Amino acid sequence: MEIHFDNEKFKQCCNEHKRLVQRYGTQMAKVIRRRLDDLDAAETLDDLKNLPGRCHELLHDRADQLSLDLVHPKRLIFKANDKPVPRKPDGGLDWGRIKSVLILDIEDTHE
């Protein structure tokens, strides 16, 4: 899967182990890197359903965003980056056709 980042500074942080550890700590850095590697290895978003760590669509004001578990309560927040965004007939995201994502942030979505 293609992985893009919302901004260059966040991309550099996520792709440099030392920066990840400085910002998030050793355990969190390891999990972030594993999740990014999982995304990179996936052909489509549907492949994430078979991996550890819950991945799900967010609702309401975060519609079209997805959340991937990191170290509780933090989540990797991203969205489909395909143009146009693949959708099912009911309007939901078609995970089996999403081949590109845009990483937005790491946060606690329940704050």
Contacts in CASP RR format, 6 or more apart in sequence:
PFRMAT RR
TARGET T0000
AUTHOR 0000-0000-0000
METHOD contacts of the structure
MODEL  1
MEIHFDNEKFKQCCNEHKRLVQRYGTQMAKVIRRRLDDLDAAETLDDLKN
LPGRCHELLHDRADQLSLDLVHPKRLIFKANDKPVPRKPDGGLDWGRIKS
VLILDIEDTHE
1 39 0 8 1.000
1 40 0 8 1.000
1 41 0 8 1.000
1 42 0 8 1.000
1 43 0 8 1.000
1 44 0 8 1.000
1 45 0 8 1.000
1 47 0 8 1.000
1 98 0 8 1.000
1 99 0 8 1.000
1 100 0 8 1.000
1 101 0 8 1.000
2 81 0 8 1.000
2 99 0 8 1.000
2 100 0 8 1.000
2 101 0 8 1.000
3 36 0 8 1.000
3 39 0 8 1.000
3 40 0 8 1.000
3 100 0 8 1.000
3 101 0 8 1.000
3 103 0 8 1.000
4 81 0 8 1.000
4 100 0 8 1.000
4 101 0 8 1.000
4 102 0 8 1.000
4 103 0 8 1.000
5 11 0 8 1.000
5 14 0 8 1.000
5 102 0 8 1.000
5 103 0 8 1.000
6 102 0 8 1.000
6 103 0 8 1.000
6 104 0 8 1.000
6 105 0 8 1.000
10 103 0 8 1.000
10 105 0 8 1.000
11 103 0 8 1.000
12 19 0 8 1.000
13 19 0 8 1.000
13 20 0 8 1.000
13 23 0 8 1.000
14 20 0 8 1.000
14 32 0 8 1.000
14 33 0 8 1.000
14 36 0 8 1.000
14 103 0 8 1.000
17 29 0 8 1.000
17 33 0 8 1.000
20 28 0 8 1.000
20 29 0 8 1.000
20 32 0 8 1.000
20 33 0 8 1.000
21 29 0 8 1.000
23 29 0 8 1.000
24 32 0 8 1.000
24 74 0 8 1.000
24 106 0 8 1.000
27 71 0 8 1.000
28 70 0 8 1.000
28 71 0 8 1.000
28 74 0 8 1.000
31 70 0 8 1.000
31 71 0 8 1.000
32 70 0 8 1.000
32 76 0 8 1.000
32 106 0 8 1.000
35 68 0 8 1.000
35 70 0 8 1.000
35 76 0 8 1.000
36 76 0 8 1.000
36 103 0 8 1.000
38 48 0 8 1.000
38 51 0 8 1.000
39 48 0 8 1.000
39 68 0 8 1.000
39 78 0 8 1.000
39 101 0 8 1.000
41 47 0 8 1.000
42 48 0 8 1.000
43 99 0 8 1.000
44 95 0 8 1.000
44 96 0 8 1.000
44 97 0 8 1.000
44 98 0 8 1.000
44 99 0 8 1.000
45 55 0 8 1.000
45 66 0 8 1.000
45 80 0 8 1.000
45 93 0 8 1.000
45 95 0 8 1.000
45 96 0 8 1.000
45 98 0 8 1.000
45 99 0 8 1.000
45 101 0 8 1.000
46 95 0 8 1.000
46 96 0 8 1.000
46 98 0 8 1.000
48 55 0 8 1.000
48 68 0 8 1.000
48 95 0 8 1.000
49 55 0 8 1.000
49 95 0 8 1.000
53 68 0 8 1.000
53 69 0 8 1.000
54 67 0 8 1.000
54 68 0 8 1.000
54 69 0 8 1.000
55 66 0 8 1.000
55 67 0 8 1.000
55 68 0 8 1.000
55 69 0 8 1.000
56 66 0 8 1.000
56 67 0 8 1.000
57 63 0 8 1.000
57 64 0 8 1.000
57 65 0 8 1.000
57 66 0 8 1.000
57 67 0 8 1.000
57 92 0 8 1.000
57 93 0 8 1.000
58 65 0 8 1.000
58 66 0 8 1.000
58 67 0 8 1.000
58 77 0 8 1.000
58 109 0 8 1.000
62 77 0 8 1.000
62 109 0 8 1.000
64 79 0 8 1.000
64 80 0 8 1.000
64 85 0 8 1.000
64 93 0 8 1.000
65 77 0 8 1.000
65 78 0 8 1.000
65 79 0 8 1.000
65 104 0 8 1.000
66 77 0 8 1.000
66 78 0 8 1.000
66 79 0 8 1.000
66 80 0 8 1.000
66 93 0 8 1.000
66 101 0 8 1.000
67 75 0 8 1.000
67 76 0 8 1.000
67 77 0 8 1.000
67 109 0 8 1.000
68 75 0 8 1.000
68 76 0 8 1.000
68 78 0 8 1.000
69 75 0 8 1.000
70 76 0 8 1.000
70 106 0 8 1.000
73 108 0 8 1.000
73 110 0 8 1.000
74 106 0 8 1.000
74 107 0 8 1.000
74 108 0 8 1.000
75 106 0 8 1.000
75 107 0 8 1.000
75 108 0 8 1.000
75 109 0 8 1.000
76 103 0 8 1.000
76 106 0 8 1.000
77 103 0 8 1.000
77 104 0 8 1.000
77 105 0 8 1.000
77 106 0 8 1.000
77 107 0 8 1.000
77 109 0 8 1.000
78 101 0 8 1.000
78 102 0 8 1.000
78 103 0 8 1.000
78 104 0 8 1.000
79 101 0 8 1.000
79 102 0 8 1.000
79 104 0 8 1.000
80 86 0 8 1.000
80 93 0 8 1.000
80 98 0 8 1.000
80 100 0 8 1.000
80 101 0 8 1.000
80 102 0 8 1.000
81 100 0 8 1.000
81 101 0 8 1.000
81 102 0 8 1.000
82 97 0 8 1.000
82 98 0 8 1.000
82 99 0 8 1.000
82 100 0 8 1.000
85 93 0 8 1.000
85 98 0 8 1.000
86 93 0 8 1.000
86 94 0 8 1.000
86 96 0 8 1.000
86 97 0 8 1.000
86 98 0 8 1.000
87 93 0 8 1.000
87 94 0 8 1.000
88 94 0 8 1.000
END
